[in-house]
Amino acid sequence: MSSSRLLALLVLLAVPLASAQAETLVVTAARMMVECGMTPMEAIQAATRNAAEALDRTADVGALAPGRYGDLIAVDGDPLQDVHALETVAVVIKGGQVVKGLTQ
């Protein structure tokens, strides 16, 4: 198994984990990808869209669209300028429900 496919598998397997564990895995993966030379946008896409493509799961994950599974996060800062902004998650919406932040 290639390292990119393994990373894709690990990122997608984070979905059923507790939100804090999933956040940590995705943030760590994105930070490492940027440290290896990717732009923040490329790292975020690798952890979402590209991971879904690598595992033939684009019909249900990897993008925000009707009928797909997707969780949303809101962060303090702009992760496209500084991927470390992903480390400060202010809001998590999972399965359409706010599970962290705002008024739950």
C-alpha positions in Angstrom: 0.0 0.0 0.0 1.4 3.4 -1.0 2.0 6.0 1.7 -0.6 8.3 0.2 -3.2 5.5 0.2 -2.4 4.7 3.8 -2.7 8.3 4.8 -6.0 8.5 3.0 -7.2 5.4 4.8 -6.1 6.8 8.2 -7.9 10.1 7.5 -11.1 8.5 6.5 -11.0 6.0 9.4 -10.9 9.1 11.7 -14.6 9.7 10.9 -16.0 7.3 13.5 -13.5 8.3 16.2 -14.4 10.8 18.9 -14.3 14.3 17.4 -11.2 15.3 19.4 -9.3 12.2 18.1 -10.4 12.8 14.5 -9.5 16.5 14.7 -6.0 15.6 16.0 -5.4 13.1 13.3 -6.4 15.3 10.4 -4.6 18.4 11.8 -1.4 16.4 12.4 -1.6 15.0 8.9 -2.2 18.4 7.3 0.6 20.0 9.3 3.0 17.2 8.3 2.0 17.6 4.6 2.8 21.3 4.7 6.1 20.6 6.4 6.9 18.3 3.5 6.3 21.0 1.0 2.5 21.0 0.2 0.6 24.3 0.4 -2.1 24.4 3.1 -4.8 24.1 0.4 -3.1 21.0 -1.0 -2.9 19.5 2.5 -6.5 20.2 3.3 -7.6 18.7 -0.1 -5.3 15.6 0.6 -7.1 15.0 3.9 -10.6 15.4 2.4 -11.2 15.1 -1.4 -8.1 13.3 -2.3 -8.5 10.8 0.5 -12.0 10.0 -0.7 -10.7 9.6 -4.3 -7.9 7.3 -3.2 -10.4 5.0 -1.5 -13.1 5.2 -4.2 -15.5 6.9 -1.7 -16.3 10.1 -3.6 -20.0 9.1 -3.8 -20.4 9.7 0.0 -17.4 11.5 1.4 -14.7 14.0 0.5 -16.8 17.1 -0.3 -19.6 19.1 1.2 -22.7 18.2 -1.0 -26.2 17.0 -0.4 -26.4 13.3 0.3 -22.8 13.0 1.4 -21.4 12.5 4.9 -19.5 15.5 6.1 -18.5 17.2 9.2 -17.7 20.9 9.4 -15.2 22.8 11.6 -14.7 26.5 12.1 -11.3 27.7 13.2 -9.8 30.8 14.5 -7.7 32.1 11.7 -7.1 31.3 8.1 -5.8 27.8 7.5 -4.9 28.7 3.9 -2.4 31.2 5.3 -1.2 29.2 8.3 -2.1 25.5 8.6 -1.6 25.8 12.3 -5.0 27.6 12.4 -6.5 24.1 12.2 -5.2 23.5 15.7 -7.7 26.0 17.2 -11.1 24.5 16.4 -13.9 26.8 17.6 -16.9 24.9 16.2 -17.6 21.3 15.2 -20.7 20.3 13.4 -21.1 16.5 13.1 -24.1 14.9 11.5 -25.8 18.2 11.3 -25.5 18.8 15.0 -23.2 21.3 16.8 -21.0 19.1 19.0 -18.5 21.8 20.0 -18.8 25.5 20.3 -21.6 28.0 19.7 -24.7 27.1 21.8 -25.1 23.3 21.8 
